[in-house]
């Protein structure tokens, strides 16, 4: 076990562990730490605690000191300089006629580096831009390209629910979200309703997904045959949150026909006969809608198979054919010997 403190450098950024180095540090205090980027100014969000060695990314950096008044003033000055740097960089981008959008600027605490965050559709050759910026700021310049989700996190805004974006206010990491999560929660697969400000699937689709997943294991699906207090029936619809099912009883006189009346039974009142796999309850979608949904789903993009080497496949096929010919020749020779 190692004693650490959790420090965050942005409002809803990741939490990083640091070695307190026997300094008295309390939660919500501002501290100065050493990072891979240099000396940084952060806020303690997790007080001193012991953490297993497996959860630590080595080498563990140390906390240099608790911030002083001078450190707080320096941090405030860096924020003011950030606005000026943003305007200068926008002018330089327009001057070079570059197809990129500047999102945010960040100074390291020791002013050793200025980081410019931008978005662009493809790769951008910004070597000339870096030279111009370096001549203006007289320090190290770093241009970092980010995605649309990171852009929304930095800019902030109001989501479809009417509240401020989760990613910009309290969500530390982006969790993978898939269309399957929307399907399992019986949500509309309309891209405009399940996509966020960033144009990707909303992060909140994952919040209740595990609850729905656990409840679906217990509840029967549409078309499944079950036993109710009134007899055998076929499930017409199941409500996961209410934990009840709508059924049509199987007619006693004609076993292949169902009665017209729809009855509702609770989860505890029914008994499943044969568990069948959950069928997709959604209606068939248009080709254009499916394409839009696939563009929203980042998990499918990352899971695409890499192109295989066709040459290797062809060689393997040729080797297999040769082996087959050899087997046939051996068999024909054996037959010829037997005849003799």
N, C-alpha and C positions, 0 to 999 in steps of 0.2 A: 504493500500500500504506500502511496506517495501523497504527501500533503500538497494541495493545489488551491488556486483561486480561479474563478471563471471571469473572464474579462471580455467585454464587447466594445467594439470601436465605432459602431453605428447603432442607430436606434433599434433596428430590427435585423442586425447583422448576426453572423455566426458567433458562438461563444468559444473562446480559446482558453486553454488551461495554461497557467503560468506558475512558476515556483515562487511562493511568497518570500522566501529567503529570510525567514525569521523576523520579518517586518510586521508590525501590528497593523493589520488591514481589516476594515469593516466593509460590509455591503454598502453599495451606493456611493462609495468614495471614488474619486478620480485618481488615477495612478499613471506613472510613466514607466513604460516597459520597453524591452529590446525585442524587435521582431526581425524577420528576414528582410523587410523593407527598410529597416533602420529604427530609430527611436520613435515611439508612437505614444499618443495620449488616449487613454481608454477609461472605461467605467467598470467597476467591480459589480457584477450582477449575481455572482455566486460566492458566498463567503468561504472561509477556509474549510476544507473537507478532505478526507482521505479517499483516494480513488485507486482502483486496481491498476496494476502495471499495464494490462492489456489495453486500457482505454487511453493511455498516454501516447502521444506521438513524439518520439525522441528526435533531437535533443530538446529538453524542456527548458525554455528560456526563463530568465528570472525577472522579477519586478525590481526596477531600479529604486523607486521611491514613491511615496505618496505625493501627489501634486501640490505645489506651493502656489501662492498668489501670482508669482511671476509666470509659472507654467500655465495658469488659467488665462492670463492676459495674452500670452503667446498663442494659445489655442484660439482665442477670440480673434486675434489679428489674422491668423491663418484663414479663418472663415471669411473675413472681409476681403482679403487678397484673392480668395477663390472667385468672387464675383468679377473682379477686374480681369483675372486670368481667363475666365469664361468668355468675356466680350472680346478680348484680344484674339483668342483662338478662333472664334466665329469669323472675325475679320480675315484672318489668315486663310481659313478654309474657303471663304468666298474669293479671295485673291487667287488662290491656286485652282479654283473651279473644281473642287473635289466633291464627289457624290457620297457624302457622309453627313451624319447628323450628330452634333455634339450633345451629350446628355448631362454630364457632370464633370467637375474638376475637384481634385483632392490634393492638398499639400501634406507631405509628411511633417511630423512635429518639428523636426530639426531643419526643415526647408531644404533637405538634401535632394529631394525629388518632387516633381509635379506630375500627377497622373491625370490624363484626360481620357474620359470614357465616352465612346461613340458607338453608333450603330450604322451599319451599311449592308446592302443586299449581298455583296460579294466581297472579295479581297480588295484592299485598297493599298496602293503604293504611296505611303506618306513620308518617305525619306526627306523630301524637300521641305515638307511642313515641319518635321522635327528640327531640321537645321534652323529654320526661321524662328521657331519657338525657343530653341536653346540660345540663340543670339539675343532674344528679348529678356528671358528670365535668368540667364547666366547660371543655370543649374541643370541637373539631369532631367530629361523629359521622357515620359513613357506614355504611349498611346495604346489603349486597351480596347479592343472591340468586344462588345457584349451583345447578348440576345434580347429578344423582346420582353421576356419575363423579367430580366434584370433591369431593363429600362423602366418597366412599370414599378418595380420595387424602389428605384431611385427617385422617380418623378412623383410618385404617389397619385392618388385620385380617389374617386368614389365608384364603388362597384355596383352591379345590378341590384343588390340588396338595399342600397341607400346608405351603406356604411363605408368608412374608409377602407382601402385595400388591406387585406390581411398581411400580404407579403411586405408591405411598407411600414406596418405598425407593430406587428408582434411575431410574425412567422419568420423563424430564423433560416431554415433550409427549405428548398423546393423539393417536395416529394413527387415521385412519378405518378401521373394521373392518366388513366386510360378510358376509352369509351365503354368498356365492360363495366366500369363502376357506375356509369349513368344507367346502363341497361339493368343491372341488378337492383337498382333503386327505383326502377319503373319510371324513370324520368323521360321527358320528351327528348328525342334525338334531334331536335332542331338546333343547328349549330349556333344560331343567334342567342339561344336560351341557355346553353351550357358552356359558352365561351366567355372569358373574362375580358377586361379592358385590354390586355396584352394580345388578344386574338388566339390564345391557347385555351385548352380546357381549364375550367375554374378549379383552383386548389381545394375549394370546400367540398368537391365531390368525394374526396377521400375521408373527410371527417367522420361520416356515419357509415362508411362502406363496410367496415368490419362488423358492425352491429347487424346490418342487413344480411351480411354473408352468414353469420351465425344463425339468424332466424330462418333463413331460407333452407338450411339443412333440416330443420324440424318440420317446416310447413310443406304440405303436398303441392304439386304444381298442376297447372291446368291440363285436363285430360286424364288425370290419374284416377284409378279406381280405389275407393275407400269404403270403410264400413261406418255407418252412422247409427244413432239410436233408432232411426226409422227404416234402416235397411241399407243395402248396397247402393252406392251412388257414384256419379262421375263429377269431378271438380270442374266447375265453370270458371271460378276466379278465386284467388286467395289474397287476403289482405294481411301483409306482413306486420304492419304496425298494430292493427287491431287483433291480430292473431286469431282470425276466423276465416272460414271458407264458405263460398257460395256453391251449392251442389244441386244436381238434378238426379232424383232417384231413378234407379233402373226398374222398369215396369216388371211386376211379378208374372203377369200373363205373357207378355212378349219381352223376352230377355234382351233382345237387340234394340229395343226402343226405350226412350227416356220420357219421363213424365214432364209435363209443361211447367209445373210449379217449381220455383227456385227457393230452396231453403238455406238458412244460414246456421252453421254450427261452429262452436269454439274449438280451439286446438285440442283441448283435453277431452272433448266429446267424441272424437273420431279416432279411427284406427286405420293405419295404412296397410294395404295388402301387398302391393308391389311398388317399390320405390323406382321411379323412372327419372332420367336426367332432366334437368330444367330446360324447357324449351324456350326459345326466344319469343316472348309475347308481343314484340313490336311488329307492326305491319311492315311490309316490304318497302324499302326506301328507293327514291330515284337515284340514278347513277351520279347526278351532280351532287346530291346531298351526301352520298357515300364518299365522294371525293373530298368534299369539305370536311367531313368528320375525320377522314384519314389524315388530312393536313393538320387538324387540331391535335391529333393523338401523337405525341412525341415518342411514346413507348414503342410504337410500331416502326418508326423511323430508325430507332436505335437497334431494333431486333431484326432488321433486314439482313438476309444472309449475304455474306461476301461472295463475289463472283469466283467460281472455281476455275481451275486451270484445265482448259479443254484438251490440251496436248497430252496431259497425264492420263485423262480418260481414254483418249484414242489409243495410246500406247498399251494401256491395260486391256482394251478390247482386242488389239492385235495379238497380245500375248495369250489371251484366253483362246483366240481362234487357233493359234499355233498349237497350243496344248490339246485342243479338241482334235486337230488333224493327226497329231502324233498318236492319240488314243485310238483313233479309227484305224491307222496303219498297223498298230500292234494287234488289234483285234482281227484284222484281215489276215495277218501273218499266222496268228494262232489257228484260225479256221483252215488255212491252206495246209498247215502241218497236220491237223487232224484228218483231213481228207486223204493225204498221202498215207 
